[in-house]
Amino acid sequence: PALHFMCMHSFHARCLGDQERDCPKCAAENRTVLEIKRSLESSLSDHDKFFQQLENSDDGFSVVADYFGRGIFLSPKPREE
């Protein structure tokens, strides 16, 4: 049997390890993207930094737009217990 990944790569099941859940060709890039995403998410709760950047900026709109793009104005996700 073959395994097909969302990135459109396919591999024989016997060519992949039993614990292989990510595409071997894309795994490194995907890890980098996930690390960047986690970093951005962790910085979202730093409201003091946001207001400091907003206060010190010549163009407050660009600061707001930057944070908006990072998702600072999204509703917080409910905690799963």
mmJSON file of the N, C-alpha and C atoms, coordinates in Angstrom:
{"data_MODEL":{"atom_site":{
"group_PDB":["ATOM","ATOM","ATOM","ATOM","ATOM","ATOM","ATOM","ATOM","ATOM","ATOM","ATOM","ATOM","ATOM","ATOM","ATOM","ATOM","ATOM","ATOM","ATOM","ATOM","ATOM","ATOM","ATOM","ATOM","ATOM","ATOM","ATOM","ATOM","ATOM","ATOM","ATOM","ATOM","ATOM","ATOM","ATOM","ATOM","ATOM","ATOM","ATOM","ATOM","ATOM","ATOM","ATOM","ATOM","ATOM","ATOM","ATOM","ATOM","ATOM","ATOM","ATOM","ATOM","ATOM","ATOM","ATOM","ATOM","ATOM","ATOM","ATOM","ATOM","ATOM","ATOM","ATOM","ATOM","ATOM","ATOM","ATOM","ATOM","ATOM","ATOM","ATOM","ATOM","ATOM","ATOM","ATOM","ATOM","ATOM","ATOM","ATOM","ATOM","ATOM","ATOM","ATOM","ATOM","ATOM","ATOM","ATOM","ATOM","ATOM","ATOM","ATOM","ATOM","ATOM","ATOM","ATOM","ATOM","ATOM","ATOM","ATOM","ATOM","ATOM","ATOM","ATOM","ATOM","ATOM","ATOM","ATOM","ATOM","ATOM","ATOM","ATOM","ATOM","ATOM","ATOM","ATOM","ATOM","ATOM","ATOM","ATOM","ATOM","ATOM","ATOM","ATOM","ATOM","ATOM","ATOM","ATOM","ATOM","ATOM","ATOM","ATOM","ATOM","ATOM","ATOM","ATOM","ATOM","ATOM","ATOM","ATOM","ATOM","ATOM","ATOM","ATOM","ATOM","ATOM","ATOM","ATOM","ATOM","ATOM","ATOM","ATOM","ATOM","ATOM","ATOM","ATOM","ATOM","ATOM","ATOM","ATOM","ATOM","ATOM","ATOM","ATOM","ATOM","ATOM","ATOM","ATOM","ATOM","ATOM","ATOM","ATOM","ATOM","ATOM","ATOM","ATOM","ATOM","ATOM","ATOM","ATOM","ATOM","ATOM","ATOM","ATOM","ATOM","ATOM","ATOM","ATOM","ATOM","ATOM","ATOM","ATOM","ATOM","ATOM","ATOM","ATOM","ATOM","ATOM","ATOM","ATOM","ATOM","ATOM","ATOM","ATOM","ATOM","ATOM","ATOM","ATOM","ATOM","ATOM","ATOM","ATOM","ATOM","ATOM","ATOM","ATOM","ATOM","ATOM","ATOM","ATOM","ATOM","ATOM","ATOM","ATOM","ATOM","ATOM","ATOM","ATOM","ATOM","ATOM","ATOM","ATOM","ATOM","ATOM","ATOM","ATOM","ATOM","ATOM","ATOM","ATOM","ATOM","ATOM","ATOM","ATOM"],
"id":[1,2,3,4,5,6,7,8,9,10,11,12,13,14,15,16,17,18,19,20,21,22,23,24,25,26,27,28,29,30,31,32,33,34,35,36,37,38,39,40,41,42,43,44,45,46,47,48,49,50,51,52,53,54,55,56,57,58,59,60,61,62,63,64,65,66,67,68,69,70,71,72,73,74,75,76,77,78,79,80,81,82,83,84,85,86,87,88,89,90,91,92,93,94,95,96,97,98,99,100,101,102,103,104,105,106,107,108,109,110,111,112,113,114,115,116,117,118,119,120,121,122,123,124,125,126,127,128,129,130,131,132,133,134,135,136,137,138,139,140,141,142,143,144,145,146,147,148,149,150,151,152,153,154,155,156,157,158,159,160,161,162,163,164,165,166,167,168,169,170,171,172,173,174,175,176,177,178,179,180,181,182,183,184,185,186,187,188,189,190,191,192,193,194,195,196,197,198,199,200,201,202,203,204,205,206,207,208,209,210,211,212,213,214,215,216,217,218,219,220,221,222,223,224,225,226,227,228,229,230,231,232,233,234,235,236,237,238,239,240,241,242,243],
"type_symbol":["N","C","C","N","C","C","N","C","C","N","C","C","N","C","C","N","C","C","N","C","C","N","C","C","N","C","C","N","C","C","N","C","C","N","C","C","N","C","C","N","C","C","N","C","C","N","C","C","N","C","C","N","C","C","N","C","C","N","C","C","N","C","C","N","C","C","N","C","C","N","C","C","N","C","C","N","C","C","N","C","C","N","C","C","N","C","C","N","C","C","N","C","C","N","C","C","N","C","C","N","C","C","N","C","C","N","C","C","N","C","C","N","C","C","N","C","C","N","C","C","N","C","C","N","C","C","N","C","C","N","C","C","N","C","C","N","C","C","N","C","C","N","C","C","N","C","C","N","C","C","N","C","C","N","C","C","N","C","C","N","C","C","N","C","C","N","C","C","N","C","C","N","C","C","N","C","C","N","C","C","N","C","C","N","C","C","N","C","C","N","C","C","N","C","C","N","C","C","N","C","C","N","C","C","N","C","C","N","C","C","N","C","C","N","C","C","N","C","C","N","C","C","N","C","C","N","C","C","N","C","C","N","C","C","N","C","C","N","C","C","N","C","C"],
"label_atom_id":["N","CA","C","N","CA","C","N","CA","C","N","CA","C","N","CA","C","N","CA","C","N","CA","C","N","CA","C","N","CA","C","N","CA","C","N","CA","C","N","CA","C","N","CA","C","N","CA","C","N","CA","C","N","CA","C","N","CA","C","N","CA","C","N","CA","C","N","CA","C","N","CA","C","N","CA","C","N","CA","C","N","CA","C","N","CA","C","N","CA","C","N","CA","C","N","CA","C","N","CA","C","N","CA","C","N","CA","C","N","CA","C","N","CA","C","N","CA","C","N","CA","C","N","CA","C","N","CA","C","N","CA","C","N","CA","C","N","CA","C","N","CA","C","N","CA","C","N","CA","C","N","CA","C","N","CA","C","N","CA","C","N","CA","C","N","CA","C","N","CA","C","N","CA","C","N","CA","C","N","CA","C","N","CA","C","N","CA","C","N","CA","C","N","CA","C","N","CA","C","N","CA","C","N","CA","C","N","CA","C","N","CA","C","N","CA","C","N","CA","C","N","CA","C","N","CA","C","N","CA","C","N","CA","C","N","CA","C","N","CA","C","N","CA","C","N","CA","C","N","CA","C","N","CA","C","N","CA","C","N","CA","C","N","CA","C","N","CA","C","N","CA","C","N","CA","C","N","CA","C","N","CA","C"],
"label_alt_id":[null,null,null,null,null,null,null,null,null,null,null,null,null,null,null,null,null,null,null,null,null,null,null,null,null,null,null,null,null,null,null,null,null,null,null,null,null,null,null,null,null,null,null,null,null,null,null,null,null,null,null,null,null,null,null,null,null,null,null,null,null,null,null,null,null,null,null,null,null,null,null,null,null,null,null,null,null,null,null,null,null,null,null,null,null,null,null,null,null,null,null,null,null,null,null,null,null,null,null,null,null,null,null,null,null,null,null,null,null,null,null,null,null,null,null,null,null,null,null,null,null,null,null,null,null,null,null,null,null,null,null,null,null,null,null,null,null,null,null,null,null,null,null,null,null,null,null,null,null,null,null,null,null,null,null,null,null,null,null,null,null,null,null,null,null,null,null,null,null,null,null,null,null,null,null,null,null,null,null,null,null,null,null,null,null,null,null,null,null,null,null,null,null,null,null,null,null,null,null,null,null,null,null,null,null,null,null,null,null,null,null,null,null,null,null,null,null,null,null,null,null,null,null,null,null,null,null,null,null,null,null,null,null,null,null,null,null,null,null,null,null,null,null],
"label_comp_id":["PRO","PRO","PRO","ALA","ALA","ALA","LEU","LEU","LEU","HIS","HIS","HIS","PHE","PHE","PHE","MET","MET","MET","CYS","CYS","CYS","MET","MET","MET","HIS","HIS","HIS","SER","SER","SER","PHE","PHE","PHE","HIS","HIS","HIS","ALA","ALA","ALA","ARG","ARG","ARG","CYS","CYS","CYS","LEU","LEU","LEU","GLY","GLY","GLY","ASP","ASP","ASP","GLN","GLN","GLN","GLU","GLU","GLU","ARG","ARG","ARG","ASP","ASP","ASP","CYS","CYS","CYS","PRO","PRO","PRO","LYS","LYS","LYS","CYS","CYS","CYS","ALA","ALA","ALA","ALA","ALA","ALA","GLU","GLU","GLU","ASN","ASN","ASN","ARG","ARG","ARG","THR","THR","THR","VAL","VAL","VAL","LEU","LEU","LEU","GLU","GLU","GLU","ILE","ILE","ILE","LYS","LYS","LYS","ARG","ARG","ARG","SER","SER","SER","LEU","LEU","LEU","GLU","GLU","GLU","SER","SER","SER","SER","SER","SER","LEU","LEU","LEU","SER","SER","SER","ASP","ASP","ASP","HIS","HIS","HIS","ASP","ASP","ASP","LYS","LYS","LYS","PHE","PHE","PHE","PHE","PHE","PHE","GLN","GLN","GLN","GLN","GLN","GLN","LEU","LEU","LEU","GLU","GLU","GLU","ASN","ASN","ASN","SER","SER","SER","ASP","ASP","ASP","ASP","ASP","ASP","GLY","GLY","GLY","PHE","PHE","PHE","SER","SER","SER","VAL","VAL","VAL","VAL","VAL","VAL","ALA","ALA","ALA","ASP","ASP","ASP","TYR","TYR","TYR","PHE","PHE","PHE","GLY","GLY","GLY","ARG","ARG","ARG","GLY","GLY","GLY","ILE","ILE","ILE","PHE","PHE","PHE","LEU","LEU","LEU","SER","SER","SER","PRO","PRO","PRO","LYS","LYS","LYS","PRO","PRO","PRO","ARG","ARG","ARG","GLU","GLU","GLU","GLU","GLU","GLU"],
"label_asym_id":["A","A","A","A","A","A","A","A","A","A","A","A","A","A","A","A","A","A","A","A","A","A","A","A","A","A","A","A","A","A","A","A","A","A","A","A","A","A","A","A","A","A","A","A","A","A","A","A","A","A","A","A","A","A","A","A","A","A","A","A","A","A","A","A","A","A","A","A","A","A","A","A","A","A","A","A","A","A","A","A","A","A","A","A","A","A","A","A","A","A","A","A","A","A","A","A","A","A","A","A","A","A","A","A","A","A","A","A","A","A","A","A","A","A","A","A","A","A","A","A","A","A","A","A","A","A","A","A","A","A","A","A","A","A","A","A","A","A","A","A","A","A","A","A","A","A","A","A","A","A","A","A","A","A","A","A","A","A","A","A","A","A","A","A","A","A","A","A","A","A","A","A","A","A","A","A","A","A","A","A","A","A","A","A","A","A","A","A","A","A","A","A","A","A","A","A","A","A","A","A","A","A","A","A","A","A","A","A","A","A","A","A","A","A","A","A","A","A","A","A","A","A","A","A","A","A","A","A","A","A","A","A","A","A","A","A","A","A","A","A","A","A","A"],
"label_entity_id":["1","1","1","1","1","1","1","1","1","1","1","1","1","1","1","1","1","1","1","1","1","1","1","1","1","1","1","1","1","1","1","1","1","1","1","1","1","1","1","1","1","1","1","1","1","1","1","1","1","1","1","1","1","1","1","1","1","1","1","1","1","1","1","1","1","1","1","1","1","1","1","1","1","1","1","1","1","1","1","1","1","1","1","1","1","1","1","1","1","1","1","1","1","1","1","1","1","1","1","1","1","1","1","1","1","1","1","1","1","1","1","1","1","1","1","1","1","1","1","1","1","1","1","1","1","1","1","1","1","1","1","1","1","1","1","1","1","1","1","1","1","1","1","1","1","1","1","1","1","1","1","1","1","1","1","1","1","1","1","1","1","1","1","1","1","1","1","1","1","1","1","1","1","1","1","1","1","1","1","1","1","1","1","1","1","1","1","1","1","1","1","1","1","1","1","1","1","1","1","1","1","1","1","1","1","1","1","1","1","1","1","1","1","1","1","1","1","1","1","1","1","1","1","1","1","1","1","1","1","1","1","1","1","1","1","1","1","1","1","1","1","1","1"],
"label_seq_id":[1,1,1,2,2,2,3,3,3,4,4,4,5,5,5,6,6,6,7,7,7,8,8,8,9,9,9,10,10,10,11,11,11,12,12,12,13,13,13,14,14,14,15,15,15,16,16,16,17,17,17,18,18,18,19,19,19,20,20,20,21,21,21,22,22,22,23,23,23,24,24,24,25,25,25,26,26,26,27,27,27,28,28,28,29,29,29,30,30,30,31,31,31,32,32,32,33,33,33,34,34,34,35,35,35,36,36,36,37,37,37,38,38,38,39,39,39,40,40,40,41,41,41,42,42,42,43,43,43,44,44,44,45,45,45,46,46,46,47,47,47,48,48,48,49,49,49,50,50,50,51,51,51,52,52,52,53,53,53,54,54,54,55,55,55,56,56,56,57,57,57,58,58,58,59,59,59,60,60,60,61,61,61,62,62,62,63,63,63,64,64,64,65,65,65,66,66,66,67,67,67,68,68,68,69,69,69,70,70,70,71,71,71,72,72,72,73,73,73,74,74,74,75,75,75,76,76,76,77,77,77,78,78,78,79,79,79,80,80,80,81,81,81],
"pdbx_PDB_ins_code":[null,null,null,null,null,null,null,null,null,null,null,null,null,null,null,null,null,null,null,null,null,null,null,null,null,null,null,null,null,null,null,null,null,null,null,null,null,null,null,null,null,null,null,null,null,null,null,null,null,null,null,null,null,null,null,null,null,null,null,null,null,null,null,null,null,null,null,null,null,null,null,null,null,null,null,null,null,null,null,null,null,null,null,null,null,null,null,null,null,null,null,null,null,null,null,null,null,null,null,null,null,null,null,null,null,null,null,null,null,null,null,null,null,null,null,null,null,null,null,null,null,null,null,null,null,null,null,null,null,null,null,null,null,null,null,null,null,null,null,null,null,null,null,null,null,null,null,null,null,null,null,null,null,null,null,null,null,null,null,null,null,null,null,null,null,null,null,null,null,null,null,null,null,null,null,null,null,null,null,null,null,null,null,null,null,null,null,null,null,null,null,null,null,null,null,null,null,null,null,null,null,null,null,null,null,null,null,null,null,null,null,null,null,null,null,null,null,null,null,null,null,null,null,null,null,null,null,null,null,null,null,null,null,null,null,null,null,null,null,null,null,null,null],
"Cartn_x":[0.822,0.0,0.858,0.284,0.975,0.326,1.146,0.66,0.743,-0.347,-0.422,-0.53,0.324,0.344,-0.359,-0.798,-1.515,-0.651,0.655,1.563,1.669,0.953,0.896,2.059,2.909,3.94,3.333,3.837,3.361,4.56,4.419,5.492,4.891,5.667,5.255,5.256,4.286,4.199,5.452,6.006,7.188,8.45,8.411,9.568,9.59,8.476,8.383,8.426,8.871,8.87,7.459,7.286,5.965,5.431,6.314,5.894,5.881,6.097,6.177,4.789,4.558,3.259,3.359,4.573,4.791,5.543,5.329,6.04,7.54,8.349,9.796,10.43,9.876,10.439,10.072,8.922,8.425,8.54,8.951,8.93,9.758,10.949,11.813,11.171,10.649,9.996,8.742,7.983,6.77,7.109,8.185,8.603,8.963,9.658,10.041,8.8,7.833,6.597,5.855,5.794,5.105,5.807,7.148,7.89,7.613,7.562,7.248,5.833,4.912,3.522,3.42,4.099,4.08,4.683,5.754,6.399,5.455,4.769,3.821,2.654,2.169,1.063,1.463,2.702,3.142,3.323,3.623,3.811,2.489,1.396,0.101,-0.363,0.017,-0.455,0.391,1.396,2.269,1.698,0.628,-0.061,0.792,1.617,2.464,3.407,3.955,4.86,4.115,2.884,2.065,1.859,1.433,1.159,2.442,3.553,4.83,5.234,5.094,5.411,4.476,3.22,2.241,2.583,2.981,3.328,4.6,5.582,6.881,6.932,5.878,5.882,5.463,6.075,5.65,4.359,4.173,3.001,2.282,1.371,0.651,-0.176,-0.645,-1.445,-0.654,0.627,1.429,1.632,1.74,1.87,0.585,-0.555,-1.842,-2.029,-1.691,-1.829,-0.939,0.262,1.181,0.606,0.131,-0.448,-1.758,-2.521,-3.762,-3.451,-2.402,-1.975,-1.517,-1.024,-0.58,-1.723,-2.873,-4.03,-4.245,-3.68,-3.819,-5.255,-6.056,-7.413,-8.435,-7.959,-8.863,-9.351,-10.505,-11.01,-10.12,-9.836,-9.01,-9.722,-8.926,-9.485,-9.849,-10.985,-11.329,-10.373,-10.075,-9.163,-9.857,-9.14,-9.672,-9.207,-10.136,-9.777,-10.005],
"Cartn_y":[-1.202,0.0,1.254,2.308,3.598,4.562,5.466,6.527,7.831,8.583,9.854,10.97,11.963,13.097,14.289,15.218,16.401,17.265,17.138,17.911,17.324,16.228,15.528,14.563,14.352,13.326,11.99,10.927,9.577,8.662,7.704,6.752,5.377,4.358,3.003,2.897,2.218,2.056,1.368,0.43,-0.303,0.566,1.662,2.557,3.547,3.675,4.596,3.803,4.446,3.798,3.688,2.853,2.653,3.927,4.763,5.977,7.201,7.007,8.119,8.688,9.939,10.576,11.793,12.267,13.432,13.012,13.767,13.518,13.699,12.715,12.838,14.0,14.341,15.439,16.802,16.896,18.185,18.36,17.335,17.36,18.505,18.744,19.805,21.183,21.434,22.723,22.88,21.806,21.859,22.137,21.546,21.804,23.269,23.843,25.25,26.137,25.845,26.629,26.503,25.297,25.093,25.833,25.859,26.591,28.089,28.617,30.038,30.324,29.446,29.616,29.607,28.664,28.606,29.867,30.345,31.556,32.753,32.873,33.973,33.856,32.644,32.451,32.792,32.467,32.769,34.274,35.002,36.45,37.206,36.523,37.197,37.712,37.019,37.419,38.542,39.0,40.057,41.419,41.825,43.063,44.302,44.235,45.383,45.71,44.667,44.867,45.521,45.074,45.652,47.146,47.514,48.927,49.766,49.163,49.874,50.141,49.14,49.328,50.343,50.298,51.231,52.661,52.837,54.162,54.721,53.857,54.283,54.362,53.94,53.883,55.216,55.53,56.695,56.386,55.113,54.673,53.588,53.993,53.044,52.055,52.473,51.576,50.333,50.495,49.335,48.372,48.902,48.04,47.247,47.933,47.258,46.223,46.58,45.655,44.425,44.632,43.518,42.564,43.104,42.26,41.624,42.339,41.78,40.562,40.669,39.547,38.355,38.605,37.515,36.923,37.566,37.009,37.52,38.66,39.16,39.525,39.857,40.297,39.162,37.929,36.781,36.46,35.837,35.387,34.265,34.233,33.161,31.826,30.779,29.435,28.922,28.262,27.688,26.557,26.457,25.393,24.051,23.055,21.685,20.995,20.384,19.701,18.231],
"Cartn_z":[0.0,0.0,0.0,-0.456,-0.513,0.468,0.989,1.865,1.1,1.128,0.422,1.452,1.321,2.239,1.601,2.426,1.946,1.028,1.13,0.284,-1.129,-1.341,-2.629,-2.851,-1.853,-1.949,-1.547,-2.133,-1.816,-1.632,-0.724,-0.438,-0.198,-0.5,-0.139,1.38,1.928,3.383,3.92,3.191,3.66,3.643,2.887,2.813,3.979,4.674,5.809,7.099,8.149,9.454,9.995,11.003,11.604,12.243,12.765,13.454,12.545,11.279,10.32,10.07,10.514,10.323,9.411,9.194,8.342,7.097,6.056,4.804,5.047,4.722,4.941,4.176,3.021,2.227,2.795,3.447,3.924,5.437,6.156,7.623,8.204,7.691,8.242,8.053,6.886,6.62,7.479,7.626,8.447,9.908,10.413,11.801,11.987,11.008,11.083,11.124,10.279,10.245,11.574,12.129,13.411,14.549,14.522,15.552,15.457,14.246,14.052,14.545,14.222,14.65,16.171,16.826,18.296,18.9,18.299,18.79,18.683,17.552,17.373,18.351,18.556,19.484,20.919,21.289,22.651,22.858,21.791,21.921,21.91,21.581,21.507,22.864,23.92,25.244,25.847,25.139,25.639,25.225,25.897,25.545,25.831,26.861,27.189,26.039,25.423,24.293,23.131,22.885,21.82,22.049,23.251,23.528,23.515,23.931,23.883,22.432,21.578,20.159,19.526,19.91,19.38,19.782,21.033,21.546,20.898,20.651,20.125,18.6,17.946,16.488,15.876,14.737,13.973,13.221,12.891,12.142,12.935,13.787,14.623,13.824,12.653,11.827,11.432,11.092,10.691,11.856,13.069,14.247,14.447,14.369,14.525,13.408,12.191,11.067,11.247,11.746,11.992,13.029,14.13,15.171,14.725,13.944,13.422,12.562,11.753,10.919,11.721,12.915,13.788,14.599,14.562,15.248,16.652,17.003,18.369,18.701,17.695,17.941,17.826,17.717,17.658,19.074,19.139,20.441,20.947,22.247,22.785,22.646,22.413,22.282,23.674,23.799,25.104,25.453,26.724,27.171,27.138,26.667,26.665,27.907,28.595,29.84,29.721],
"occupancy":[1.0,1.0,1.0,1.0,1.0,1.0,1.0,1.0,1.0,1.0,1.0,1.0,1.0,1.0,1.0,1.0,1.0,1.0,1.0,1.0,1.0,1.0,1.0,1.0,1.0,1.0,1.0,1.0,1.0,1.0,1.0,1.0,1.0,1.0,1.0,1.0,1.0,1.0,1.0,1.0,1.0,1.0,1.0,1.0,1.0,1.0,1.0,1.0,1.0,1.0,1.0,1.0,1.0,1.0,1.0,1.0,1.0,1.0,1.0,1.0,1.0,1.0,1.0,1.0,1.0,1.0,1.0,1.0,1.0,1.0,1.0,1.0,1.0,1.0,1.0,1.0,1.0,1.0,1.0,1.0,1.0,1.0,1.0,1.0,1.0,1.0,1.0,1.0,1.0,1.0,1.0,1.0,1.0,1.0,1.0,1.0,1.0,1.0,1.0,1.0,1.0,1.0,1.0,1.0,1.0,1.0,1.0,1.0,1.0,1.0,1.0,1.0,1.0,1.0,1.0,1.0,1.0,1.0,1.0,1.0,1.0,1.0,1.0,1.0,1.0,1.0,1.0,1.0,1.0,1.0,1.0,1.0,1.0,1.0,1.0,1.0,1.0,1.0,1.0,1.0,1.0,1.0,1.0,1.0,1.0,1.0,1.0,1.0,1.0,1.0,1.0,1.0,1.0,1.0,1.0,1.0,1.0,1.0,1.0,1.0,1.0,1.0,1.0,1.0,1.0,1.0,1.0,1.0,1.0,1.0,1.0,1.0,1.0,1.0,1.0,1.0,1.0,1.0,1.0,1.0,1.0,1.0,1.0,1.0,1.0,1.0,1.0,1.0,1.0,1.0,1.0,1.0,1.0,1.0,1.0,1.0,1.0,1.0,1.0,1.0,1.0,1.0,1.0,1.0,1.0,1.0,1.0,1.0,1.0,1.0,1.0,1.0,1.0,1.0,1.0,1.0,1.0,1.0,1.0,1.0,1.0,1.0,1.0,1.0,1.0,1.0,1.0,1.0,1.0,1.0,1.0,1.0,1.0,1.0,1.0,1.0,1.0,1.0,1.0,1.0,1.0,1.0,1.0],
"B_iso_or_equiv":[0.0,0.0,0.0,0.0,0.0,0.0,0.0,0.0,0.0,0.0,0.0,0.0,0.0,0.0,0.0,0.0,0.0,0.0,0.0,0.0,0.0,0.0,0.0,0.0,0.0,0.0,0.0,0.0,0.0,0.0,0.0,0.0,0.0,0.0,0.0,0.0,0.0,0.0,0.0,0.0,0.0,0.0,0.0,0.0,0.0,0.0,0.0,0.0,0.0,0.0,0.0,0.0,0.0,0.0,0.0,0.0,0.0,0.0,0.0,0.0,0.0,0.0,0.0,0.0,0.0,0.0,0.0,0.0,0.0,0.0,0.0,0.0,0.0,0.0,0.0,0.0,0.0,0.0,0.0,0.0,0.0,0.0,0.0,0.0,0.0,0.0,0.0,0.0,0.0,0.0,0.0,0.0,0.0,0.0,0.0,0.0,0.0,0.0,0.0,0.0,0.0,0.0,0.0,0.0,0.0,0.0,0.0,0.0,0.0,0.0,0.0,0.0,0.0,0.0,0.0,0.0,0.0,0.0,0.0,0.0,0.0,0.0,0.0,0.0,0.0,0.0,0.0,0.0,0.0,0.0,0.0,0.0,0.0,0.0,0.0,0.0,0.0,0.0,0.0,0.0,0.0,0.0,0.0,0.0,0.0,0.0,0.0,0.0,0.0,0.0,0.0,0.0,0.0,0.0,0.0,0.0,0.0,0.0,0.0,0.0,0.0,0.0,0.0,0.0,0.0,0.0,0.0,0.0,0.0,0.0,0.0,0.0,0.0,0.0,0.0,0.0,0.0,0.0,0.0,0.0,0.0,0.0,0.0,0.0,0.0,0.0,0.0,0.0,0.0,0.0,0.0,0.0,0.0,0.0,0.0,0.0,0.0,0.0,0.0,0.0,0.0,0.0,0.0,0.0,0.0,0.0,0.0,0.0,0.0,0.0,0.0,0.0,0.0,0.0,0.0,0.0,0.0,0.0,0.0,0.0,0.0,0.0,0.0,0.0,0.0,0.0,0.0,0.0,0.0,0.0,0.0,0.0,0.0,0.0,0.0,0.0,0.0,0.0,0.0,0.0,0.0,0.0,0.0],
"pdbx_formal_charge":[null,null,null,null,null,null,null,null,null,null,null,null,null,null,null,null,null,null,null,null,null,null,null,null,null,null,null,null,null,null,null,null,null,null,null,null,null,null,null,null,null,null,null,null,null,null,null,null,null,null,null,null,null,null,null,null,null,null,null,null,null,null,null,null,null,null,null,null,null,null,null,null,null,null,null,null,null,null,null,null,null,null,null,null,null,null,null,null,null,null,null,null,null,null,null,null,null,null,null,null,null,null,null,null,null,null,null,null,null,null,null,null,null,null,null,null,null,null,null,null,null,null,null,null,null,null,null,null,null,null,null,null,null,null,null,null,null,null,null,null,null,null,null,null,null,null,null,null,null,null,null,null,null,null,null,null,null,null,null,null,null,null,null,null,null,null,null,null,null,null,null,null,null,null,null,null,null,null,null,null,null,null,null,null,null,null,null,null,null,null,null,null,null,null,null,null,null,null,null,null,null,null,null,null,null,null,null,null,null,null,null,null,null,null,null,null,null,null,null,null,null,null,null,null,null,null,null,null,null,null,null,null,null,null,null,null,null,null,null,null,null,null,null],
"auth_seq_id":[1,1,1,2,2,2,3,3,3,4,4,4,5,5,5,6,6,6,7,7,7,8,8,8,9,9,9,10,10,10,11,11,11,12,12,12,13,13,13,14,14,14,15,15,15,16,16,16,17,17,17,18,18,18,19,19,19,20,20,20,21,21,21,22,22,22,23,23,23,24,24,24,25,25,25,26,26,26,27,27,27,28,28,28,29,29,29,30,30,30,31,31,31,32,32,32,33,33,33,34,34,34,35,35,35,36,36,36,37,37,37,38,38,38,39,39,39,40,40,40,41,41,41,42,42,42,43,43,43,44,44,44,45,45,45,46,46,46,47,47,47,48,48,48,49,49,49,50,50,50,51,51,51,52,52,52,53,53,53,54,54,54,55,55,55,56,56,56,57,57,57,58,58,58,59,59,59,60,60,60,61,61,61,62,62,62,63,63,63,64,64,64,65,65,65,66,66,66,67,67,67,68,68,68,69,69,69,70,70,70,71,71,71,72,72,72,73,73,73,74,74,74,75,75,75,76,76,76,77,77,77,78,78,78,79,79,79,80,80,80,81,81,81],
"auth_comp_id":["PRO","PRO","PRO","ALA","ALA","ALA","LEU","LEU","LEU","HIS","HIS","HIS","PHE","PHE","PHE","MET","MET","MET","CYS","CYS","CYS","MET","MET","MET","HIS","HIS","HIS","SER","SER","SER","PHE","PHE","PHE","HIS","HIS","HIS","ALA","ALA","ALA","ARG","ARG","ARG","CYS","CYS","CYS","LEU","LEU","LEU","GLY","GLY","GLY","ASP","ASP","ASP","GLN","GLN","GLN","GLU","GLU","GLU","ARG","ARG","ARG","ASP","ASP","ASP","CYS","CYS","CYS","PRO","PRO","PRO","LYS","LYS","LYS","CYS","CYS","CYS","ALA","ALA","ALA","ALA","ALA","ALA","GLU","GLU","GLU","ASN","ASN","ASN","ARG","ARG","ARG","THR","THR","THR","VAL","VAL","VAL","LEU","LEU","LEU","GLU","GLU","GLU","ILE","ILE","ILE","LYS","LYS","LYS","ARG","ARG","ARG","SER","SER","SER","LEU","LEU","LEU","GLU","GLU","GLU","SER","SER","SER","SER","SER","SER","LEU","LEU","LEU","SER","SER","SER","ASP","ASP","ASP","HIS","HIS","HIS","ASP","ASP","ASP","LYS","LYS","LYS","PHE","PHE","PHE","PHE","PHE","PHE","GLN","GLN","GLN","GLN","GLN","GLN","LEU","LEU","LEU","GLU","GLU","GLU","ASN","ASN","ASN","SER","SER","SER","ASP","ASP","ASP","ASP","ASP","ASP","GLY","GLY","GLY","PHE","PHE","PHE","SER","SER","SER","VAL","VAL","VAL","VAL","VAL","VAL","ALA","ALA","ALA","ASP","ASP","ASP","TYR","TYR","TYR","PHE","PHE","PHE","GLY","GLY","GLY","ARG","ARG","ARG","GLY","GLY","GLY","ILE","ILE","ILE","PHE","PHE","PHE","LEU","LEU","LEU","SER","SER","SER","PRO","PRO","PRO","LYS","LYS","LYS","PRO","PRO","PRO","ARG","ARG","ARG","GLU","GLU","GLU","GLU","GLU","GLU"],
"auth_asym_id":["A","A","A","A","A","A","A","A","A","A","A","A","A","A","A","A","A","A","A","A","A","A","A","A","A","A","A","A","A","A","A","A","A","A","A","A","A","A","A","A","A","A","A","A","A","A","A","A","A","A","A","A","A","A","A","A","A","A","A","A","A","A","A","A","A","A","A","A","A","A","A","A","A","A","A","A","A","A","A","A","A","A","A","A","A","A","A","A","A","A","A","A","A","A","A","A","A","A","A","A","A","A","A","A","A","A","A","A","A","A","A","A","A","A","A","A","A","A","A","A","A","A","A","A","A","A","A","A","A","A","A","A","A","A","A","A","A","A","A","A","A","A","A","A","A","A","A","A","A","A","A","A","A","A","A","A","A","A","A","A","A","A","A","A","A","A","A","A","A","A","A","A","A","A","A","A","A","A","A","A","A","A","A","A","A","A","A","A","A","A","A","A","A","A","A","A","A","A","A","A","A","A","A","A","A","A","A","A","A","A","A","A","A","A","A","A","A","A","A","A","A","A","A","A","A","A","A","A","A","A","A","A","A","A","A","A","A","A","A","A","A","A","A"],
"auth_atom_id":["N","CA","C","N","CA","C","N","CA","C","N","CA","C","N","CA","C","N","CA","C","N","CA","C","N","CA","C","N","CA","C","N","CA","C","N","CA","C","N","CA","C","N","CA","C","N","CA","C","N","CA","C","N","CA","C","N","CA","C","N","CA","C","N","CA","C","N","CA","C","N","CA","C","N","CA","C","N","CA","C","N","CA","C","N","CA","C","N","CA","C","N","CA","C","N","CA","C","N","CA","C","N","CA","C","N","CA","C","N","CA","C","N","CA","C","N","CA","C","N","CA","C","N","CA","C","N","CA","C","N","CA","C","N","CA","C","N","CA","C","N","CA","C","N","CA","C","N","CA","C","N","CA","C","N","CA","C","N","CA","C","N","CA","C","N","CA","C","N","CA","C","N","CA","C","N","CA","C","N","CA","C","N","CA","C","N","CA","C","N","CA","C","N","CA","C","N","CA","C","N","CA","C","N","CA","C","N","CA","C","N","CA","C","N","CA","C","N","CA","C","N","CA","C","N","CA","C","N","CA","C","N","CA","C","N","CA","C","N","CA","C","N","CA","C","N","CA","C","N","CA","C","N","CA","C","N","CA","C","N","CA","C","N","CA","C","N","CA","C","N","CA","C","N","CA","C","N","CA","C","N","CA","C"],
"pdbx_PDB_model_num":[1,1,1,1,1,1,1,1,1,1,1,1,1,1,1,1,1,1,1,1,1,1,1,1,1,1,1,1,1,1,1,1,1,1,1,1,1,1,1,1,1,1,1,1,1,1,1,1,1,1,1,1,1,1,1,1,1,1,1,1,1,1,1,1,1,1,1,1,1,1,1,1,1,1,1,1,1,1,1,1,1,1,1,1,1,1,1,1,1,1,1,1,1,1,1,1,1,1,1,1,1,1,1,1,1,1,1,1,1,1,1,1,1,1,1,1,1,1,1,1,1,1,1,1,1,1,1,1,1,1,1,1,1,1,1,1,1,1,1,1,1,1,1,1,1,1,1,1,1,1,1,1,1,1,1,1,1,1,1,1,1,1,1,1,1,1,1,1,1,1,1,1,1,1,1,1,1,1,1,1,1,1,1,1,1,1,1,1,1,1,1,1,1,1,1,1,1,1,1,1,1,1,1,1,1,1,1,1,1,1,1,1,1,1,1,1,1,1,1,1,1,1,1,1,1,1,1,1,1,1,1,1,1,1,1,1,1,1,1,1,1,1,1]
}}}
